[in-house]
Amino acid sequence: MICPDCGYDNYQGEEVCERCLHDLTQVDTAPRPKNEMHRHIIEDPVSRLNPAAHLLSCKPGDKVSDVIESMKKQRLGCVVIEDNRRLIGVFTERDVVMKLTGKPVDPRVTPVRALMTSPAESVKSTDSIAYVLNKMSIGGFRHVPIADESGRATGVVSVRNILEYLAAQIH
């Protein structure tokens, strides 16, 4: 989305210009794809990445050691934490490294709620890949949960999922 004030090419769906903070909610122009790969990034919804296949969830009271074991078995780097079928947080590989390793925490007795990142940023399944990449970049995330209108997690998108999808578009 081109900012009418400064001309900066913002990601589609942004509400304010990243450069000048101009309100973009009334702007009606979307960026034009420069090539086929660019078209996939700005137009394809994250639902094309099959995010449900990467969904692993647990309850806030589950023990950290059990959650980590599930992550290892499923070969996933992120678990969504749900309470009453509503997304309340995420627990990632980064949480293991930053909040557990070298700390006086016993993962066999510690509930995941103590180490999860909460609240969790989420996106809708209809959001574009560009929007999700922008959210990841700004927030420093490698994983972003997808939530439905009721707040229930329906999938997870990772940087790896996006790269694999874009690589498949090349072939």
Residue frames as qw, qx, qy, qz and C-alpha x, y, z in Angstrom:
[[0.000, 0.892, 0.453, 0.000, 0.00, 0.00, 0.00],
 [0.438, 0.341, -0.001, 0.832, 1.60, 3.25, -1.15],
 [0.218, -0.624, -0.432, 0.613, 1.41, 6.06, 1.39],
 [0.308, 0.809, 0.364, 0.343, -0.20, 9.08, -0.29],
 [0.277, -0.955, 0.026, 0.107, 1.74, 11.38, 2.02],
 [0.313, -0.738, 0.529, 0.279, 5.36, 10.20, 1.66],
 [0.658, 0.520, -0.447, -0.311, 5.18, 7.56, -1.13],
 [0.199, -0.407, 0.879, -0.150, 6.52, 4.72, 1.04],
 [0.672, 0.034, -0.618, -0.408, 5.47, 1.23, -0.13],
 [0.451, -0.317, 0.646, -0.528, 3.92, -0.31, 3.01],
 [0.002, -0.055, -0.995, -0.083, 2.68, -3.89, 3.35],
 [0.439, -0.347, -0.504, -0.658, -0.95, -4.46, 2.46],
 [0.626, -0.530, -0.572, -0.027, -3.15, -4.29, 5.55],
 [0.410, -0.106, -0.375, 0.825, -1.01, -1.82, 7.50],
 [0.093, -0.842, -0.528, 0.054, -3.09, 0.83, 9.24],
 [0.100, -0.955, 0.101, 0.260, -0.37, 3.48, 9.44],
 [0.644, 0.687, -0.286, 0.178, 2.61, 4.25, 7.23],
 [0.868, -0.271, -0.145, 0.390, 5.78, 2.69, 8.62],
 [0.519, 0.252, -0.024, 0.817, 7.82, 5.74, 7.57],
 [0.009, -0.330, 0.036, -0.943, 5.64, 8.81, 8.32],
 [0.037, 0.256, 0.818, -0.513, 2.80, 7.30, 10.44],
 [0.383, 0.061, -0.231, -0.892, 0.15, 8.65, 8.04],
 [0.625, 0.141, 0.618, -0.455, -3.28, 6.98, 8.55],
 [0.118, 0.211, -0.798, -0.552, -3.71, 4.38, 5.80],
 [0.321, 0.279, 0.856, -0.295, -7.13, 3.07, 6.81],
 [0.480, 0.686, 0.274, -0.473, -8.84, 5.19, 4.16],
 [0.114, 0.571, -0.629, -0.515, -6.28, 4.50, 1.40],
 [0.859, 0.256, 0.279, -0.344, -7.69, 2.23, -1.26],
 [0.621, 0.645, -0.433, -0.108, -4.61, 1.37, -3.33],
 [0.896, -0.312, 0.299, 0.106, -2.71, -1.89, -2.98],
 [0.164, -0.632, 0.608, 0.451, 0.84, -2.41, -4.26],
 [0.821, 0.461, -0.175, -0.288, 1.11, -3.87, -7.74],
 [0.882, -0.239, 0.344, 0.215, 3.12, -7.09, -7.94],
 [0.062, 0.780, -0.486, -0.390, 6.51, -6.59, -9.59],
 [0.342, 0.318, -0.847, -0.255, 6.84, -10.27, -10.58],
 [0.731, -0.212, -0.571, -0.307, 5.23, -13.65, -9.98],
 [0.537, -0.128, -0.666, 0.502, 7.03, -14.26, -6.67],
 [0.035, -0.043, 0.276, -0.960, 6.03, -10.81, -5.42],
 [0.570, -0.211, -0.346, -0.715, 2.43, -11.59, -6.40],
 [0.695, -0.237, -0.677, 0.048, 2.47, -14.73, -4.22],
 [0.358, -0.085, -0.537, 0.759, 3.82, -12.76, -1.26],
 [0.153, 0.028, 0.181, -0.971, 1.33, -9.90, -1.39],
 [0.602, -0.049, -0.298, -0.739, -1.77, -11.76, -2.61],
 [0.633, -0.089, -0.766, -0.065, -1.67, -15.33, -1.28],
 [0.607, -0.639, 0.110, -0.460, -3.35, -15.87, 2.09],
 [0.129, -0.514, 0.811, -0.247, -1.48, -17.72, 4.82],
 [0.836, 0.024, 0.401, -0.373, -4.10, -20.47, 4.60],
 [0.779, 0.536, -0.306, -0.108, -2.18, -21.67, 1.49],
 [0.140, 0.609, -0.735, 0.263, 0.69, -22.67, 3.79],
 [0.760, -0.215, -0.602, -0.114, -1.38, -25.45, 5.41],
 [0.065, -0.560, 0.500, -0.657, -0.99, -23.95, 8.89],
 [0.831, -0.340, 0.091, -0.431, -3.21, -26.55, 10.56],
 [0.914, 0.159, -0.335, 0.161, -0.52, -29.16, 9.88],
 [0.441, 0.357, -0.462, 0.681, 1.83, -27.22, 12.17],
 [0.467, -0.590, 0.074, -0.654, -0.59, -26.81, 15.07],
 [0.573, -0.132, -0.736, 0.336, 0.36, -28.28, 18.41],
 [0.323, -0.652, 0.035, -0.685, -1.56, -27.06, 21.44],
 [0.480, -0.149, -0.762, 0.409, -1.49, -27.58, 25.17],
 [0.400, -0.825, -0.367, -0.157, -3.10, -26.27, 28.33],
 [0.033, 0.834, -0.310, 0.456, -1.46, -23.64, 30.56],
 [0.679, -0.577, 0.384, -0.242, -1.05, -26.13, 33.41],
 [0.963, 0.217, -0.106, 0.119, 0.85, -28.71, 31.34],
 [0.652, -0.608, 0.243, 0.382, 4.40, -29.32, 32.55],
 [0.215, 0.829, -0.386, -0.343, 7.17, -27.71, 30.51],
 [0.279, -0.365, 0.865, 0.202, 9.02, -31.03, 30.17],
 [0.541, 0.373, 0.752, -0.053, 5.92, -32.66, 28.62],
 [0.416, 0.853, 0.109, -0.298, 5.43, -29.74, 26.23],
 [0.017, 0.726, -0.609, -0.318, 9.07, -29.87, 25.12],
 [0.423, -0.087, 0.895, 0.113, 8.79, -33.62, 24.57],
 [0.546, 0.623, 0.538, -0.154, 5.70, -33.09, 22.38],
 [0.260, 0.879, -0.214, -0.337, 7.56, -30.43, 20.40],
 [0.182, -0.510, 0.798, 0.263, 10.44, -32.86, 19.81],
 [0.506, 0.188, 0.842, 0.007, 8.14, -35.71, 18.76],
 [0.479, 0.762, 0.417, -0.127, 6.18, -33.52, 16.34],
 [0.570, 0.055, 0.257, 0.778, 9.35, -31.72, 15.16],
 [0.034, 0.852, 0.344, 0.393, 7.71, -28.33, 15.76],
 [0.410, 0.167, -0.307, 0.843, 9.24, -25.17, 17.18],
 [0.247, -0.200, 0.156, -0.935, 6.05, -23.68, 18.60],
 [0.177, -0.411, -0.889, 0.099, 3.16, -24.76, 20.80],
 [0.256, -0.481, -0.132, -0.828, 0.02, -22.67, 21.21],
 [0.079, -0.138, -0.802, 0.576, -1.36, -22.46, 24.72],
 [0.370, -0.385, -0.453, -0.714, -5.15, -22.56, 24.91],
 [0.071, 0.134, 0.752, -0.642, -7.50, -22.09, 27.83],
 [0.453, 0.511, 0.568, -0.459, -11.18, -22.91, 27.20],
 [0.621, 0.459, 0.534, 0.344, -10.38, -23.24, 23.48],
 [0.169, 0.984, 0.032, 0.047, -9.00, -19.69, 23.31],
 [0.704, 0.360, -0.208, 0.575, -5.43, -18.79, 22.38],
 [0.428, -0.900, -0.067, 0.040, -3.71, -17.26, 25.41],
 [0.263, -0.804, 0.483, 0.226, -0.01, -17.67, 24.61],
 [0.840, 0.446, -0.307, 0.020, 2.76, -19.47, 22.77],
 [0.649, -0.598, 0.444, 0.157, 5.76, -21.47, 23.91],
 [0.708, 0.672, -0.214, -0.020, 8.63, -21.68, 21.43],
 [0.860, 0.096, -0.197, 0.460, 12.17, -22.98, 21.09],
 [0.218, 0.594, -0.202, 0.748, 13.30, -19.45, 21.88],
 [0.596, -0.646, 0.082, -0.471, 11.41, -19.61, 25.21],
 [0.958, -0.197, -0.118, 0.170, 13.32, -22.80, 26.05],
 [0.661, 0.297, -0.166, 0.668, 16.65, -21.10, 25.37],
 [0.057, 0.560, -0.126, 0.817, 15.89, -17.71, 26.93],
 [0.551, -0.529, 0.109, -0.636, 13.66, -18.64, 29.88],
 [0.957, -0.257, -0.025, -0.131, 14.69, -22.16, 30.83],
 [0.836, 0.257, -0.253, 0.415, 18.30, -22.90, 29.97],
 [0.436, 0.254, -0.393, 0.769, 20.64, -22.00, 32.82],
 [0.375, -0.487, 0.093, -0.783, 17.80, -20.85, 35.07],
 [0.102, -0.099, 0.886, -0.442, 16.74, -22.38, 38.40],
 [0.702, 0.118, 0.009, -0.703, 13.57, -23.83, 36.84],
 [0.342, -0.087, 0.936, 0.012, 12.61, -27.48, 36.99],
 [0.410, 0.125, -0.480, -0.766, 10.71, -28.25, 33.77],
 [0.306, -0.163, -0.937, -0.051, 9.25, -31.43, 35.31],
 [0.153, -0.547, -0.704, 0.427, 7.17, -29.40, 37.79],
 [0.019, 0.381, 0.000, -0.924, 6.91, -25.97, 36.16],
 [0.502, 0.627, 0.582, -0.126, 3.67, -25.28, 34.27],
 [0.491, 0.327, 0.403, 0.699, 4.12, -23.90, 30.76],
 [0.045, -0.923, -0.329, -0.193, 2.10, -20.79, 31.76],
 [0.517, -0.761, 0.061, 0.387, 5.16, -19.68, 33.76],
 [0.455, -0.344, 0.483, 0.664, 7.39, -19.56, 30.65],
 [0.438, 0.575, 0.614, 0.317, 4.97, -18.92, 27.77],
 [0.110, -0.026, 0.139, 0.984, 4.86, -15.68, 25.83],
 [0.038, -0.670, -0.740, -0.052, 1.54, -14.02, 26.50],
 [0.736, 0.439, 0.369, -0.358, -0.49, -12.50, 25.06],
 [0.562, 0.003, 0.655, 0.506, 0.25, -14.11, 21.71],
 [0.293, 0.488, -0.257, -0.781, 0.14, -12.05, 18.53],
 [0.542, 0.233, 0.803, 0.084, -2.03, -13.81, 15.97],
 [0.195, 0.253, -0.433, -0.843, -3.28, -13.39, 12.42],
 [0.754, 0.296, 0.322, -0.491, -6.33, -14.51, 10.44],
 [0.685, 0.058, 0.669, 0.282, -6.18, -17.27, 7.85],
 [0.494, 0.778, 0.356, 0.155, -7.15, -14.73, 5.19],
 [0.172, -0.901, 0.228, 0.326, -4.22, -12.39, 5.95],
 [0.707, 0.659, -0.255, 0.039, -1.60, -12.21, 3.22],
 [0.875, -0.058, -0.151, 0.457, 1.84, -13.74, 3.49],
 [0.322, 0.529, -0.113, 0.777, 3.22, -10.19, 3.25],
 [0.459, -0.708, 0.013, -0.537, 1.17, -9.11, 6.26],
 [0.912, -0.402, -0.057, 0.058, 2.42, -12.06, 8.31],
 [0.740, 0.214, -0.121, 0.626, 6.04, -11.45, 7.26],
 [0.036, 0.664, -0.091, 0.741, 5.69, -7.83, 8.30],
 [0.694, -0.637, 0.007, -0.337, 4.25, -8.84, 11.70],
 [0.935, -0.158, -0.088, 0.306, 7.11, -11.31, 12.16],
 [0.542, 0.427, -0.108, 0.715, 9.69, -8.71, 11.22],
 [0.191, -0.702, 0.083, -0.682, 8.32, -5.98, 13.47],
 [0.760, -0.559, 0.087, -0.321, 7.74, -8.31, 16.43],
 [0.017, 0.594, -0.799, 0.093, 10.87, -10.42, 16.03],
 [0.810, -0.041, 0.468, -0.351, 8.76, -13.59, 15.75],
 [0.041, 0.296, -0.877, -0.376, 9.61, -16.82, 13.94],
 [0.083, -0.344, -0.930, -0.099, 6.16, -18.30, 14.58],
 [0.322, -0.013, 0.114, -0.940, 2.73, -16.67, 14.47],
 [0.259, 0.289, 0.902, -0.191, -0.49, -18.47, 15.44],
 [0.250, -0.217, -0.497, -0.802, -3.58, -18.20, 13.28],
 [0.140, 0.258, 0.761, -0.579, -6.80, -17.64, 15.21],
 [0.015, -0.527, -0.720, -0.451, -10.43, -17.65, 14.14],
 [0.195, -0.617, -0.146, -0.748, -13.06, -15.06, 15.08],
 [0.736, -0.613, -0.214, -0.191, -13.66, -16.71, 18.45],
 [0.205, -0.815, 0.513, -0.177, -9.97, -16.61, 19.38],
 [0.920, -0.146, 0.364, 0.009, -9.39, -20.35, 18.87],
 [0.129, -0.598, 0.663, 0.431, -6.05, -21.30, 17.35],
 [0.869, 0.396, 0.172, -0.242, -6.46, -22.95, 13.94],
 [0.859, 0.373, -0.036, 0.348, -2.82, -23.14, 12.87],
 [0.447, -0.745, 0.197, 0.455, 0.71, -21.78, 13.13],
 [0.655, 0.729, -0.044, 0.195, 2.84, -20.14, 10.46],
 [0.653, -0.563, 0.206, 0.464, 6.62, -20.19, 10.71],
 [0.119, 0.772, -0.417, -0.464, 9.33, -18.51, 8.69],
 [0.275, -0.213, 0.897, 0.272, 10.28, -22.00, 7.47],
 [0.464, 0.508, 0.717, -0.106, 6.72, -22.63, 6.21],
 [0.317, 0.871, 0.046, -0.372, 6.81, -19.40, 4.24],
 [0.041, -0.646, 0.653, 0.394, 10.22, -20.14, 2.74],
 [0.377, 0.031, 0.914, 0.145, 9.17, -23.67, 1.74],
 [0.452, 0.684, 0.532, -0.213, 5.99, -22.33, 0.12],
 [0.243, 0.871, -0.187, -0.383, 7.83, -19.65, -1.84],
 [0.199, -0.453, 0.805, 0.328, 10.53, -22.11, -2.91],
 [0.471, 0.286, 0.834, 0.035, 7.81, -24.43, -4.25],
 [0.409, 0.817, 0.247, -0.321, 6.44, -21.53, -6.34],
 [0.013, 0.722, -0.533, -0.441, 9.79, -21.25, -8.11],
 [0.267, -0.169, 0.918, 0.239, 9.76, -24.86, -9.34]]
